Amino acid sequence: MRDDQLLRLCHEVPDAVAAALAELPDWHGGGERPGQYGIDLVADRAALSVLEGTGLGVLSEESGARDTGAELVAVVDPVDGSTNASRGLPWFASSICVVDAAGPRVAVVANLATGTRYHAVRGEGAWRGEARLHTSDTTVMKRAVVGLSGYPARHLGWAQYRALGAASLELCAVAEGSLDAFSSVGWAHLGPWDYLGGMLLCTEAGGCATDLDGNDLVSLDHGARRAVAVAATAELLGDLERAVKAARPDRT
């Protein structure tokens, strides 16, 4: 499948999710496991309805792995930030990233509250609509505004921080220069569906990414969790990595 075909397919996923959620009167109901909402299940069914029959494998936060040995695998978070969505906070998204043997290839992250869409194709840059994205030029923590997943044991030396509750959108904020960096802190870890789409946006916009534990960030294992850190520049990523690791509490 060509890149343009994959990109169109990726855009169809948030279209279907948004349409399904628009028909749902109650966004507060629980799902089938702790931390899951009814909107997650509705959104997952909508996303799968788009992907079925395309020949792509699927790794979804909600419904698990299907044919992840396929040449192309769609890694999907139907609603990233579902707690925000359930409480009316306008910061939640659908994220989809198509992965091939070389890694993330095509991604779309759609803010379901505002309609803002981000996309990236490997080697072709990162975009918000028709606007090409570029990370900031921040190189040191003391000047950085940093997004966080988790709760740090202490101040890490940033200028300011934000904890917004939807990693895919926070990574897009790094890609567009609204944030300078984003990191898991403490022992918080993210699933591949949380970060792969946003990570492709960041790297295509000029940023850098790493796993703080030294693992490969690209995994199609539903149980995989990563301590993700991304930054606008390599210098800032090094500064961030040192600060986060130094502040980690002992595992107990």
Beta strands, then each sheet from edge to edge (+ up, - down):
strand 1: 57-60
strand 2: 64-66
strand 3: 73-80
strand 4: 93-100
strand 5: 103-111
strand 6: 117-121
strand 7: 126-128
strand 8: 131-132
strand 9: 145-149
strand 10: 160-162
strand 11: 181-184
strand 12: 208-211
strand 13: 228-231
sheet 1: 2+ 1- 3- 4+ 5- 6+ 7- 8+
sheet 2: 10+ 9+ 11+ 13- 12+
end
